[in-house]
Structures are given as structure tokens and as C-alpha cells.
Amino acid sequence: MLYIVSTPIGNMKDITYRAVEILGEVDFVLAEDSRRTGILLKHYGVSNKLIIYNDTNKERKTSGIIRDLLNDKNIALVTDSGTPGISDPGFYLVRECVKNNIKVLPIPGANAVISALVCSGLPTDRFTFYGFLPKKPGKFKELIDEANSRTETAIFYESPHRIIKTLKRLNDQIPDKQIVIGRELTKKFEEFIRGKVSDMYTQLKDKKLKGEIVVLLN
């Protein structure tokens, strides 16, 4: 079977006992980045074979992985951080497993979307996760228009290199919207910044934010 194993999004302690057990018991581990996953496994004294599985090689690798699973191998899939299948190639493999009647089991744990949402102070009863914001201005505007037309909280991922540019675009389009930026979640310099889009842009436009970022709008 295929195990979808959640790993820490920052703090190394945010992993379940079950996840550590599974990572040590499976025949091998599929990882986006062998270096990052290797550090995690070493931290918990887990020794296992790592195979790279990412957006670049997923189409080439998947058929062999499916063959291994059909031959009674047990495999764990991990992402760089958090829960696999969220804005990463995990979806592609899970879909192929379902097509081949291969059992897929979740090993729950850390997730940046949910962690940011529950601490945001924005409504949590309904929300939409849009993944990474588009780079092209037209696609960006279209997506923000869609999110703005709804009442639920909208959640996006963004890189620290693009966040100021994103805030400028949001300020041009929806300056009065409430925004929360969560960065460095679960790490030493974890931070939530809250306010109106216009105020946020004024406050941060000359600063350099570091770390992975979750943006929430309502």
C-alpha cells in the first residue's frame, strides 16, 4: 500500500509516532528532496532507502512505483514539508493508485493551510485553498476577483521573494480586504501579521520577509 505521510512544516517535533514508525517500516520512501527528508530521518534514527519523486520525474517514475505496489511493496510518500498532495506531485501518484485499486492510507500531521487558518482570526467555517498565486497579472487578477466574489476565507501560498509584489497587486485590486500573513509557521521566528490590505502594503513594502508564507483573505 501507499502511505501519505505528513512531516513537519518547520518544527522538527511536529511529527507523529505513527509517522516515524511507518517511515522506518516501509520498503522505501518517496521524497521530493532527499536532503531535507534525509535530515528528518536521521533526526529520528530512521534508516531507509530514499527515492526522489517530484514534478520533474513523476511521469517517468510513476509506472515503476505502481508496479512495485502491485508486487506487494509498501511505500511512503513525503513532501518537502507538511502533508503530501497539497500543491505537489503527490496527487498524480495517488490518482494512479486509485486507478489500479491500490490501497492509499493517510498518516495525518502538520499542514500549513490549516495551521495558518486556525490562528488567523478569520472565519474558519468555510474556506477555499487556491494553492500558489499565479505569476501572470491577468491570471492573478482573475483569481483574486473570484476569491473576492465569495464570502469564505481564501487561502494562498506565496514565496518570500514575491510577497511584496503580491501585496502591491492586492492593494491595487482589493485595498479594503482583511488580510493575514502567516510566515515561518512553527519555527523560531513564527509570525502572524493582520490588517487591511492597504495598511499591510504600507507597513511591509520596504521590508524583506523571509520564510514560507501563507496568505489569507476575507
C-alpha positions in Angstrom: 0.0 0.0 0.0 0.9 3.7 -0.3 1.2 5.7 2.8 0.8 9.5 2.6 2.9 10.6 5.4 2.8 14.2 6.9 6.1 15.6 8.0 6.9 18.8 10.0 6.4 22.2 8.3 9.2 23.7 10.5 9.5 22.5 14.0 11.1 19.0 13.8 9.0 17.8 16.8 5.7 18.2 14.8 5.5 14.6 13.6 3.5 11.7 15.0 4.9 8.5 16.5 3.0 6.6 13.8 4.6 8.6 11.0 8.1 7.8 12.3 7.2 4.1 12.6 5.8 3.9 9.0 8.9 5.7 7.6 11.1 3.0 9.1 8.9 0.0 8.2 8.1 0.6 4.5 10.2 -0.8 1.7 11.3 2.7 0.7 10.4 6.3 1.0 9.5 8.6 -1.9 10.7 12.2 -1.3 10.7 15.5 -3.1 14.1 16.4 -1.7 16.3 13.6 -0.4 18.5 16.0 1.6 15.6 17.5 3.6 14.0 14.2 4.2 17.3 12.6 5.0 17.8 15.2 7.8 14.4 14.3 9.2 15.0 10.5 9.1 18.5 10.9 10.7 17.0 13.1 13.5 14.6 10.2 14.4 17.1 7.4 13.9 15.3 6.1 10.8 17.4 4.3 8.2 15.6 3.6 4.9 16.0 4.0 1.2 15.1 7.3 -0.3 13.9 7.7 -3.9 13.3 11.2 -5.5 9.8 11.7 -6.6 8.9 15.3 -7.8 7.3 17.3 -10.5 10.2 16.8 -12.8 10.3 13.0 -12.8 6.7 12.0 -11.8 5.6 10.9 -15.2 8.7 8.8 -15.7 8.8 7.3 -12.2 5.1 6.6 -11.5 4.7 3.4 -13.6 7.6 1.7 -11.8 6.2 2.7 -8.4 2.8 1.4 -9.3 4.4 -1.9 -10.4 6.2 -2.1 -7.1 3.0 -1.5 -5.2 1.2 -4.2 -7.2 4.0 -6.5 -6.3 3.2 -6.1 -2.6 5.7 -3.4 -1.7 4.8 -0.9 1.0 5.8 2.7 0.1 5.7 6.0 2.0 5.3 9.3 0.2 6.5 12.5 1.8 6.8 16.1 0.6 9.3 18.7 1.5 7.2 19.7 4.4 3.6 19.2 5.6 1.0 16.9 4.0 1.8 15.4 0.6 -0.7 16.0 -2.2 -1.2 19.7 -1.4 0.3 21.7 -4.3 2.8 19.0 -5.0 3.1 15.8 -7.2 1.5 13.6 -4.6 -1.9 14.0 -6.3 -0.5 12.4 -9.5 0.6 9.2 -7.8 -2.5 8.9 -5.6 -4.7 9.2 -8.7 -2.7 6.4 -10.4 -3.0 4.2 -7.3 -6.8 4.7 -7.2 -7.0 3.7 -10.9 -5.1 0.5 -10.1 -7.1 -0.4 -6.9 -4.0 0.1 -4.7 -4.8 1.0 -1.1 -3.8 4.5 -0.1 -3.6 5.4 3.6 -3.2 8.8 5.2 -0.8 9.3 8.1 -2.1 12.7 9.3 0.0 15.6 10.7 1.2 19.1 10.0 -0.4 21.2 7.3 0.4 24.9 6.7 -3.0 25.8 5.4 -4.9 24.5 8.5 -2.3 25.8 10.9 -2.5 29.3 9.4 -6.3 29.3 9.2 -7.0 28.4 12.8 -4.6 31.1 14.1 -5.7 33.8 11.6 -8.7 35.2 13.4 -10.6 35.0 10.1 -13.8 32.8 9.6 -13.0 29.1 9.6 -16.4 27.6 8.9 -15.9 27.8 5.2 -12.7 28.4 3.3 -11.1 27.9 -0.2 -7.5 27.0 -0.8 -6.2 28.2 -4.1 -2.6 27.0 -4.0 0.2 29.3 -5.2 -0.9 32.6 -6.7 -0.4 33.0 -10.4 2.6 35.0 -11.7 0.9 36.4 -14.8 -1.1 39.7 -14.0 -4.2 38.6 -15.9 -4.5 35.2 -14.2 -3.7 36.9 -10.8 -6.5 39.4 -11.2 -8.9 36.8 -12.4 -8.2 34.6 -9.4 -8.5 37.4 -6.9 -11.7 38.6 -8.5 -13.1 35.1 -8.0 -11.9 34.9 -4.4 -13.3 38.4 -3.7 -16.7 37.4 -5.0 -17.1 34.8 -2.3 -17.8 35.1 1.4 -15.5 32.4 2.7 -11.9 32.8 3.7 -9.4 32.5 0.8 -6.0 30.9 1.4 -2.9 31.1 -0.8 0.7 30.1 -0.7 3.3 32.7 -1.6 7.1 32.8 -1.7 9.1 35.4 0.3 10.6 36.7 -3.0 7.2 37.6 -4.4 5.1 38.7 -1.4 5.7 42.4 -1.6 4.8 42.4 -5.3 1.7 40.4 -4.4 0.7 42.9 -1.7 1.0 45.7 -4.3 -1.2 43.9 -6.7 -3.7 43.2 -3.9 -3.6 46.8 -2.8 -4.4 47.9 -6.4 -7.3 45.5 -6.6 -8.8 44.9 -3.1 -7.3 47.5 -0.7 -10.1 47.2 1.9 -10.0 43.4 2.2 -8.8 41.9 5.5 -5.6 40.0 5.2 -3.5 37.8 7.4 0.1 36.8 6.5 1.5 33.7 8.3 5.2 33.1 7.9 7.8 30.8 9.4 5.0 28.7 10.9 6.1 26.6 13.8 9.6 27.9 13.6 11.6 30.2 16.0 10.5 33.4 14.2 6.9 32.4 13.5 4.7 35.5 12.9 1.2 36.4 12.0 0.6 39.9 10.6 -3.0 41.1 10.4 -4.8 44.1 9.0 -6.3 45.7 5.8 -4.6 45.0 2.6 -3.8 48.8 2.1 -2.3 49.0 5.6 -0.3 45.8 5.2 1.2 47.0 2.0 2.2 50.4 3.5 3.7 48.6 6.5 5.7 46.0 4.6 6.5 47.4 1.2 10.1 48.4 2.3 10.7 45.3 4.3 12.1 41.9 3.3 10.1 39.0 4.6 11.7 35.6 5.0 10.4 32.1 5.2 7.5 30.3 3.6 4.3 32.3 3.6 0.6 31.7 3.8 -1.8 34.5 2.8 -5.4 34.6 4.0 -8.1 37.0 2.8 -11.6 37.6 3.9 
